[in-house]
Amino acid sequence: MSPRPDLGLWPHLGYAASRIERAAEKRTDADALRALEADLAARWYVVGGELVAMRKSITGCDPLFERREAESLGVATHSVFLGLMDGAPRFALAIEPAAIEALKTRDGFEVSDLRTIAVRGMVEEAHLPPLAEGKSLLIWNSRRRFCSNCGGETRVVEAGWRRDCPNCKMQHFPRTDPVVIMLAIDGDRCLLGRSGRFATNSWSCLAGFVEPGETIEEAVRREVREEAGVIVGEVKYFCSQPWPFPSSLMIGCHAKALSRELVVDHNELESARWFDREEVASMLARQHPEGLITPVPIAIAYHIIRSWVENGVEFT
């Protein structure tokens, strides 16, 4: 049982715990891929830009389509093989954004962005990881049509997991951007920041991209110092989360604060402040007297913060 029953059950972390077996060995096997596409159990997710197409059902929304129906929804620009879910092949298909927008006016369809789908629980949770995988891959393919080395047009290889340049022979692979997201802790207080991009009254962990030649721990220390002027020492890894906006890996950490004075970089944050444990608990429970809140439960920041509120963090 949770040590804080007032906070309710622990929610699931969005886009994580994928049931997809990626079956990478099949990406280079043309015969195997054709057989997977022809499998009667094969299904496609359909994505147009930031939007996902879904079929309405009595229990919610279903984002899976048979191939013929998926291709009938709009002109396909490219597709990728995601892997196998419970033995059934799963693919993602990109169509023009205008085509998916048009589905909003068709009976029986629902169209929404992936963040809203996750927050509102519009699909079964098992669909969120492959949707994140598919959206990230499709966007990467759409943005890598030309070689960054010579400018030549690239071609799709390995079922969407690689693009090759026939001109200069450069190989291009999907990128994932590592981002550290951390909660600096000073005894019974933690440091939260607020950005202009956040929802009204929302406060969250500090975060930033890992730079070349930098460890996770070094990135945590640098980002907290740059954004809030606080020096941190020991860093403890918590967990990670795929974040498909467009394709990041959030690396969650707790960090021990060695200083308390705040010097906020207003180019990065509107504000930053220290919060005590009980005040943060009221924010998690949406019961803060001033209406202050933490991020939504699908986000790793919620889990980083709640873990500290419930269990604390032991530093050496």
C-alpha positions as CSV (number, residue, x, y, z in Angstrom):
1,M,0.0,0.0,0.0
2,S,1.2,3.5,-0.8
3,P,2.5,5.4,2.3
4,R,0.3,8.3,1.0
5,P,-3.2,6.8,0.3
6,D,-4.4,10.4,0.0
7,L,-2.7,10.6,-3.3
8,G,-4.5,7.5,-4.7
9,L,-3.1,4.7,-6.7
10,W,0.1,5.1,-8.7
11,P,-0.7,5.9,-12.3
12,H,1.0,4.4,-15.3
13,L,4.0,6.2,-16.8
14,G,2.9,7.2,-20.3
15,Y,4.5,5.7,-23.5
16,A,6.5,3.2,-21.4
17,A,6.3,-0.5,-20.7
18,S,6.1,-1.5,-24.4
19,R,4.8,-4.9,-25.3
20,I,6.3,-4.6,-28.7
21,E,8.9,-7.2,-29.7
22,R,10.8,-5.1,-32.3
23,A,12.0,-8.2,-34.3
24,A,14.9,-6.2,-35.7
25,E,16.2,-9.2,-37.6
26,K,13.2,-9.0,-39.9
27,R,13.9,-5.4,-41.0
28,T,16.5,-6.5,-43.6
29,D,14.5,-9.6,-44.8
30,A,12.3,-8.5,-47.7
31,D,10.5,-11.8,-47.9
32,A,9.8,-11.8,-44.1
33,L,8.4,-8.2,-44.3
34,R,6.1,-9.1,-47.2
35,A,4.8,-12.1,-45.2
36,L,4.3,-9.9,-42.1
37,E,2.3,-7.3,-44.2
38,A,0.2,-10.1,-45.6
39,D,-0.5,-11.6,-42.2
40,L,-4.2,-11.5,-41.5
41,A,-3.4,-10.3,-37.9
42,A,-1.3,-7.4,-39.2
43,R,-2.5,-3.9,-38.2
44,W,-1.5,-0.3,-38.9
45,Y,-1.4,2.8,-36.8
46,V,-2.2,5.9,-39.0
47,V,-0.4,9.2,-38.3
48,G,-0.6,12.5,-40.0
49,G,1.9,15.0,-38.6
50,E,1.1,15.4,-34.9
51,L,-2.3,13.7,-35.3
52,V,-3.4,10.1,-34.9
53,A,-6.4,8.5,-36.6
54,M,-8.7,6.3,-34.5
55,R,-12.0,4.5,-35.1
56,K,-14.7,5.2,-32.5
57,S,-16.1,2.3,-30.6
58,I,-18.5,1.7,-27.7
59,T,-15.5,1.3,-25.3
60,G,-13.5,4.3,-26.5
61,C,-11.2,4.6,-29.5
62,D,-9.4,1.9,-31.6
63,P,-6.2,3.2,-33.3
64,L,-5.6,0.0,-35.3
65,F,-6.6,-0.5,-38.9
66,E,-6.3,-3.2,-41.5
67,R,-3.9,-2.3,-44.3
68,R,-6.5,-1.7,-46.9
69,E,-8.5,0.6,-44.7
70,A,-5.4,2.4,-43.4
71,E,-4.4,3.2,-47.0
72,S,-7.9,4.4,-47.9
73,L,-7.7,7.2,-45.3
74,G,-5.3,9.3,-47.3
75,V,-2.3,9.3,-49.6
76,A,0.5,7.4,-47.8
77,T,3.9,9.1,-47.7
78,H,5.8,6.2,-46.0
79,S,5.4,3.4,-43.5
80,V,7.5,1.7,-40.9
81,F,7.6,-1.8,-39.3
82,L,7.3,-1.4,-35.5
83,G,7.5,-5.1,-34.5
84,L,5.2,-7.8,-33.1
85,M,2.7,-7.4,-30.4
86,D,1.6,-10.7,-29.0
87,G,2.8,-12.2,-32.2
88,A,0.8,-9.9,-34.5
89,P,2.7,-7.6,-36.9
90,R,2.4,-3.9,-36.2
91,F,3.1,-1.1,-38.6
92,A,2.8,2.7,-38.7
93,L,1.6,4.6,-41.8
94,A,2.1,8.3,-42.5
95,I,-0.6,10.2,-44.5
96,E,-0.7,13.8,-45.4
97,P,-1.8,16.1,-42.5
98,A,-4.7,17.5,-44.6
99,A,-6.1,14.0,-45.1
100,I,-6.1,13.2,-41.4
101,E,-7.7,16.6,-40.7
102,A,-10.5,15.7,-43.0
103,L,-11.3,12.6,-40.9
104,K,-12.5,14.9,-38.2
105,T,-15.7,15.5,-40.2
106,R,-16.3,11.8,-41.0
107,D,-18.6,9.7,-38.9
108,G,-17.0,6.9,-36.9
109,F,-13.6,8.5,-36.7
110,E,-11.8,10.3,-33.9
111,V,-8.6,12.4,-34.5
112,S,-6.3,13.7,-31.8
113,D,-2.7,14.4,-30.9
114,L,-0.7,11.8,-29.0
115,R,-0.4,13.9,-25.8
116,T,-4.2,14.4,-25.6
117,I,-4.8,10.7,-26.3
118,A,-2.5,9.7,-23.4
119,V,-3.8,12.3,-20.9
120,R,-7.5,11.5,-21.6
121,G,-7.0,7.8,-21.8
122,M,-8.6,7.6,-25.2
123,V,-7.0,4.3,-26.1
124,E,-5.9,1.2,-24.2
125,E,-2.5,1.9,-22.5
126,A,-0.9,-0.9,-24.5
127,H,-1.2,1.3,-27.6
128,L,0.7,4.2,-26.3
129,P,4.3,2.8,-26.6
130,P,3.9,1.6,-30.2
131,L,2.2,4.9,-31.1
132,A,5.2,6.8,-29.6
133,E,7.6,4.5,-31.5
134,G,5.6,5.0,-34.8
135,K,5.2,8.7,-34.5
136,S,8.9,9.3,-33.8
137,L,10.0,7.1,-36.7
138,L,7.6,8.6,-39.2
139,I,8.6,12.1,-38.3
140,W,12.3,11.2,-38.5
141,N,11.7,9.7,-42.0
142,S,9.8,12.8,-43.2
143,R,12.6,15.1,-42.0
144,R,15.5,13.0,-43.4
145,R,14.5,12.8,-47.1
146,F,17.7,14.5,-48.0
147,C,21.3,13.7,-46.9
148,S,22.8,16.0,-44.4
149,N,26.2,15.2,-45.8
150,C,25.8,15.9,-49.6
151,G,22.2,17.0,-50.0
152,G,21.3,14.0,-52.2
153,E,17.9,12.3,-51.9
154,T,17.9,9.4,-49.4
155,R,16.0,6.1,-49.8
156,V,14.3,4.1,-47.1
157,V,16.1,0.9,-45.9
158,E,15.4,-1.6,-43.1
159,A,11.6,-1.1,-43.0
160,G,12.0,2.6,-42.1
161,W,14.8,2.2,-39.6
162,R,17.5,3.5,-41.8
163,R,17.9,5.9,-44.8
164,D,20.8,5.6,-47.2
165,C,22.2,8.2,-49.6
166,P,23.0,6.6,-52.9
167,N,25.2,9.5,-53.9
168,C,27.7,9.7,-51.0
169,K,26.9,6.3,-49.4
170,M,26.1,7.9,-46.1
171,Q,23.8,5.9,-43.7
172,H,21.3,7.8,-41.5
173,F,19.8,6.3,-38.4
174,P,16.8,7.5,-36.3
175,R,17.9,9.8,-33.5
176,T,16.7,10.0,-29.9
177,D,17.7,13.1,-27.9
178,P,18.6,12.4,-24.3
179,V,17.1,14.8,-21.8
180,V,17.8,14.9,-18.1
181,I,14.8,15.8,-15.9
182,M,15.6,16.1,-12.2
183,L,14.3,17.1,-8.8
184,A,16.9,18.9,-6.6
185,I,16.3,18.1,-3.0
186,D,17.2,20.0,0.2
187,G,16.1,17.9,3.1
188,D,12.4,18.3,3.3
189,R,12.2,20.7,0.4
190,C,12.4,20.3,-3.3
191,L,13.1,22.7,-6.2
192,L,10.4,23.2,-8.8
193,G,10.4,25.5,-11.8
194,R,7.8,27.1,-14.0
195,S,8.0,27.7,-17.7
196,G,5.8,29.8,-19.9
197,R,5.0,26.6,-21.9
198,F,3.4,25.0,-18.9
199,A,-0.3,24.8,-18.1
200,T,-1.6,27.5,-15.8
201,N,-0.3,27.2,-12.2
202,S,1.8,24.1,-13.1
203,W,5.2,23.6,-11.6
204,S,7.6,20.8,-12.5
205,C,11.1,19.4,-12.4
206,L,13.9,21.2,-14.1
207,A,15.1,19.6,-17.4
208,G,17.5,20.0,-20.3
209,F,19.3,18.2,-23.1
210,V,22.4,16.2,-22.4
211,E,25.3,17.9,-24.3
212,P,28.1,16.1,-26.3
213,G,30.8,14.7,-24.1
214,E,28.7,14.9,-21.0
215,T,27.5,12.2,-18.5
216,I,24.0,12.1,-17.1
217,E,25.3,13.3,-13.7
218,E,27.2,16.2,-15.3
219,A,24.2,17.3,-17.3
220,V,22.0,17.3,-14.2
221,R,24.4,19.4,-12.3
222,R,24.9,21.8,-15.2
223,E,21.2,22.3,-15.9
224,V,20.2,23.0,-12.3
225,R,23.1,25.5,-11.9
226,E,22.3,27.2,-15.2
227,E,18.5,27.4,-14.8
228,A,18.2,28.1,-11.0
229,G,21.7,28.9,-9.8
230,V,21.7,25.9,-7.4
231,I,24.7,23.7,-6.9
232,V,24.0,20.0,-6.6
233,G,26.2,17.1,-5.7
234,E,25.1,13.5,-5.6
235,V,22.8,12.4,-8.4
236,K,20.5,9.3,-8.3
237,Y,18.9,7.8,-11.3
238,F,15.2,7.1,-11.0
239,C,13.7,5.9,-14.3
240,S,13.4,6.9,-17.9
241,Q,10.5,7.6,-20.3
242,P,10.2,7.8,-24.1
243,W,8.8,11.2,-25.0
244,P,7.7,11.4,-28.6
245,F,7.6,15.2,-29.0
246,P,9.3,14.6,-31.4
247,S,11.7,12.0,-30.1
248,S,13.4,12.3,-26.7
249,L,14.4,10.0,-23.9
250,M,13.6,11.6,-20.6
251,I,16.2,10.4,-17.9
252,G,14.7,11.0,-14.5
253,C,16.9,11.7,-11.5
254,H,16.9,13.0,-7.9
255,A,19.8,15.3,-7.0
256,K,21.2,16.5,-3.6
257,A,21.2,20.3,-3.4
258,L,24.4,21.8,-1.9
259,S,23.2,25.4,-2.0
260,R,19.9,27.1,-1.6
261,E,20.0,30.6,-3.0
262,L,18.2,30.9,-6.3
263,V,19.4,32.8,-9.4
264,V,16.8,32.1,-12.0
265,D,17.7,32.3,-15.7
266,H,14.5,33.9,-17.1
267,N,15.4,32.9,-20.6
268,E,14.6,29.3,-19.5
269,L,12.1,29.7,-16.6
270,E,9.5,32.2,-15.6
271,S,10.2,31.3,-12.0
272,A,11.7,28.7,-9.6
273,R,11.2,28.2,-5.9
274,W,11.6,25.7,-3.0
275,F,8.5,23.8,-1.9
276,D,8.1,21.7,1.2
277,R,6.9,18.1,1.1
278,E,3.4,18.7,2.3
279,E,2.8,21.6,-0.1
280,V,4.0,19.4,-3.0
281,A,1.7,16.6,-1.8
282,S,-1.3,19.0,-2.0
283,M,-0.2,19.9,-5.6
284,L,-0.1,16.3,-6.6
285,A,-3.6,15.8,-5.1
286,R,-4.9,18.9,-6.9
287,Q,-5.8,20.4,-3.5
288,H,-3.3,23.3,-3.2
289,P,-5.1,26.4,-1.7
290,E,-3.6,28.6,-4.5
291,G,-4.5,26.1,-7.2
292,L,-0.9,25.1,-7.9
293,I,-0.4,21.7,-9.6
294,T,2.3,19.3,-10.7
295,P,2.4,17.8,-14.2
296,V,-0.1,15.2,-15.4
297,P,0.4,11.6,-14.2
298,I,1.5,10.3,-17.6
299,A,4.6,12.5,-17.4
300,I,7.8,11.3,-15.7
301,A,8.0,14.5,-13.7
302,Y,4.9,13.5,-11.8
303,H,6.6,10.2,-10.9
304,I,9.9,11.7,-9.9
305,I,8.1,14.2,-7.6
306,R,5.6,11.7,-6.1
307,S,8.4,9.2,-5.4
308,W,10.2,11.8,-3.3
309,V,7.0,12.8,-1.5
310,E,6.1,9.3,-0.6
311,N,9.4,7.6,-0.1
312,G,12.0,10.3,0.2
313,V,15.5,9.9,-1.3
314,E,18.5,8.6,0.7
315,F,21.8,10.3,-0.3
316,T,25.2,9.3,1.0
